[in-house]
C-alpha cells in the first residue's frame, strides 16, 4: 500500500504544485491530502473533469509546467473533448498528469454502473493515444517516468489507480452550520409526494437513502429512477421523463451534480412543463467520495435558478421550513427548492438491492401507455 502523504510529497518534489479535478472514492485519501496541504500545492475542485483539463491547460500556458488532474474513470467521458481537441500532441500539445481511479476494474467487485467503464478504461486511453500506467508500489519511478515522458512528448499521461492503493488519510471536514440531515430531508420529501408521482434521484448516497426509506416505509420503488451513475445528468433525465408523461416528476439533485453541468438548469427552465419540480439538496460537499467541498455554500443556487427561469424558488434548512416549502413546491408550477443540510449518513446505510435494469423496467412499466405532447 502506498503512503498517501509520501506520494503527494514526491509529486511536489518533482515540480507539481497545482492540482485540479473531481474527487473520487478510490482517490479520497489522496484528495483529502491535497486539500489539507493546499499551502504546499494549490488545488481547485473543478465542476467536472473536462473543466479540470481546461484549467490544467491554462495553468501550463501561464507557467510552462504540467498540472495534476485527478478524477474517477467515469469522468474520462467528460474529459475526452478537451483531451483530444486541446491537449493532444496534434493540436496544442499540452502535457498534464492524470491520476485516475479505476472503478469497475475487471475481476473485482464493484457497483453495476462501473462495470462497463472499468472494462474499457485502458482501451479508452489507448484510443486517445494517451499513455497509461497502472500505479504500484514502485510509484516514485513511475512518476519520474511520467515527468520525463511529458518533457519529451509534451502530451498528457495517465496513472491508473486500483482500489486500496493509498493508505488512509482522514480529511478535516469543516463543521456544517446546518442540523438537518439529507436522510431527514428525503423523508419529508417522500411524505409530501403521492404514489403516482415520479422521483428521479441523483447518484451516490441520495439514491441509496431514497431506496432504504422506501423499504422502511414498505413503499413501492416503481416510481423511482435511481441515477446510480452519470453524475450531473439527473435533472436532464427528469426533464425527459416529465415532457412525455402526465405524472408530476420530482428531480432530487445534489449540489455537486447541479454544479457539474450547470447549463442544464437553463435548459430545464426553458423547456419544463407544469409537471416538473426541481429539488437540490445542498450539503456543500462531494460527500459520497470523501467530503471534499463544492462551491455549494459559496454561490447563490436559488438566485441562479431564478435567473435561469424558475419562477418560484424556495429554500429550507430545518424540518418546519422544509414542510412548508414542500407544500408551496407542490402548488406552484415552474418551481424549485434548495435544501441546506449537513454532511453525514448512517454507518449501516446499504445499497439498492435491485439492479439498474430492474429499476428501469419497473419504472417503465409504471409509466406505460402514458404520453404528453412535447
Helices and strands as residue ranges (DSSP letters): H 4-13, E 18-21, G 25-27, H 28-36, E 42-45, H 49-63, E 68-72, G 73-75, H 76-82, I 83-87, E 97-101, G 112-114, H 115-128, E 131-134, H 139-153, E 157-161, H 182-191, E 198-201, H 205-216, E 224-226, H 234-243, E 249-254, H 255-260, H 264-271, E 276-282, E 285-286, G 287-289, E 292-293, H 301-308, E 312-316, H 319-331, E 335-340, H 356-367
